[in-house]
Amino acid sequence: MFGIPGRVVRSRNEPNEVLEHGKLPDPQGQALEDLKERIEHLEAELQALKEERVISVSTPSRPY
């Protein structure tokens, strides 16, 4: 039932309907996976910036 007044939006009279709970989407799991990937990306970017900084600091600059 949906809405006011209620109306049927889906009937459950299908005799062979199988509920496959293992195939349901996992929004929390996906959000955690997205955050994990974002953290890995940011850590790699931070490492690259650190390495760039070390290279620029160790290389003496020439006055013009």
Backbone torsions as a table, in degrees:
resi	resn	phi	psi	omega
1	MET	NA	146.1	-179.7
2	PHE	-147.9	139.6	172.2
3	GLY	81.2	177.9	177.6
4	ILE	-127.9	119.2	-5.9
5	PRO	-67.4	153.0	-176.5
6	GLY	-62.3	140.7	174.6
7	ARG	-137.7	147.8	-178.2
8	VAL	-75.7	126.4	178.1
9	VAL	-107.1	-19.2	177.4
10	ARG	-156.4	133.8	178.5
11	SER	-97.3	140.1	178.6
12	ARG	-102.2	30.2	-179.8
13	ASN	-89.4	10.4	178.8
14	GLU	-74.9	117.8	-172.7
15	PRO	-69.4	-30.2	-175.6
16	ASN	-105.3	21.8	-179.5
17	GLU	-71.2	120.7	-179.0
18	VAL	-109.3	126.8	177.9
19	LEU	-86.5	120.2	-179.3
20	GLU	-108.9	84.6	-175.6
21	HIS	-66.0	-25.3	179.1
22	GLY	-72.0	-12.6	-179.3
23	LYS	-105.4	9.6	178.9
24	LEU	-73.4	147.6	177.6
25	PRO	-66.5	149.9	-179.9
26	ASP	-119.4	85.2	-175.3
27	PRO	-63.1	-36.0	179.0
28	GLN	-69.2	-42.0	177.4
29	GLY	-63.1	-40.2	178.7
30	GLN	-66.3	-39.7	178.6
31	ALA	-63.3	-41.2	178.4
32	LEU	-65.7	-40.8	178.1
33	GLU	-63.6	-41.6	177.6
34	ASP	-62.2	-42.4	178.7
35	LEU	-65.3	-40.0	178.4
36	LYS	-60.8	-45.6	178.6
37	GLU	-63.7	-39.2	179.8
38	ARG	-65.5	-42.2	178.7
39	ILE	-63.5	-43.1	178.7
40	GLU	-61.2	-41.3	178.6
41	HIS	-63.5	-46.2	-178.8
42	LEU	-65.9	-38.2	178.0
43	GLU	-64.5	-40.4	178.3
44	ALA	-65.4	-41.1	178.8
45	GLU	-65.0	-41.8	178.5
46	LEU	-63.7	-41.9	178.6
47	GLN	-62.0	-42.5	178.3
48	ALA	-62.8	-41.3	178.4
49	LEU	-65.7	-39.2	177.1
50	LYS	-62.8	-44.7	179.7
51	GLU	-64.6	-39.5	178.2
52	GLU	-63.3	-39.4	-179.5
53	ARG	-67.6	-41.6	179.4
54	VAL	-63.3	-41.1	179.5
55	ILE	-64.9	-44.4	-177.8
56	SER	-70.5	-30.5	179.3
57	VAL	-75.9	-38.7	-177.3
58	SER	-78.4	-18.8	177.7
59	THR	-89.1	117.1	-178.6
60	PRO	-68.2	139.1	178.2
61	SER	-87.2	145.5	-179.5
62	ARG	-98.1	128.4	176.9
63	PRO	-72.5	142.5	-178.4
64	TYR	-95.8	NA	NA
